[in-house]
Amino acid sequence: MRLRCLQEAMARGFLDRDAARGVHATLAWLVEEVGELAEAVIKGDRGLAEEEIADVIAWTLSIANLLGVDAEKALQRKYPDLTGKCVDRGDEG
C-alpha cells in the first residue's frame, strides 16, 4: 500500500466531513487518538495499540488533506535516506 493512495482514499471518504469540521477540530481528534495510543502502550495492549496506530495515521492524513500537504512527498523530503529505500521504481513521482 502506498501512502499517497491511502491519503487519496481518505480524501474521497472523509474530506467533506473533515472540511466541515475544520482543521482545528480535526487536529483535536488526532490529539485524542494519540492519547488513546499512549494509554494502549502504557497498558501493554498490543491489539489496542495497533488499532490506535491506524487511527493516528488516518487522522494525520486527514489533516494533511485539509492543509493540502502530500504526506508521501513530505516524508520523502524530510527523510530522504529512509524513503529512498522504499520507492517503487516503476511508480516514482
N, C-alpha and C positions, 0 to 999 in steps of 0.2 A: 504494500500500500504506500503510495506517495503522499507526502504531506499536503502538497498542493491539491491533489484530488480530494483529500479529506476536507480541506478548507473550502473548496468549491461546493462539496456536498453539504457542509454546514451552512453555507450561504443559501443554497437552494432550500434547505429545510427550515432555517431559523432566522435569516437576515431580516425579514419583515418584522417579526416579533421582537428581535433584538433592537432594531432601529426604533420601534415604537417605545420600547422600554428606555432606550438611551444608553449611551456608553457608560455613564457613571453607575447606573443601576446594574448594568451588565457586569461591570467591574466588581460591584458588591457581591454578585452571585459567585464570581470567580474566587474572591477572598473567602467566602463561606465554604466553598469546595476545598480550598487549600486548608482551611481549618479542619474540615472533616477528614482530609487526608492525614493531617497531623495526628488527629485522635486515633485513626486506624493504625498508624505506625506506632504510636505510644502503647496502644493495646496489644500490638503484635498480631493484629488480624490481617493476614496476608490477603485473603479474599476480598475483604472490605477495602484494603489499600489498593488493590487492582481496580476496583470499581471507581474509587475516588481519583486515581491517576487518570483514568479515562475521562472523568468529569472535568478535571483540571485542564486536560489537553483540549477538550471540546469547548469549554468556556474561553480559554485563551484564543482559540481560533475564531470564536465569535467576536471577541474584542478586536482581533486583527482585521476581521471583515469590516467591522464598524469604522475602524481607522484607515482602511484602505491599504493595509500592510500585507504583503505577500510573505507569510511566515517562512516558507521554504527559502526564499531569497534572503530574508533577514538572517536565518540561521547560516546560510552559506557565506554571507558577508562576515558575520560575527565569528564563525568557527570554520574557516576555510580548510584548515588542516584536517579536521574531522569529517566535514561533509563531503570533501573531495573524494573520500574513500567510499561514499555511499551513492554516488551519481550513477544512474542508469545510463550508460554510454549511448544507448540508442534513443534516449529521450531527454537529452540535455536541453536546458533552456531556461 
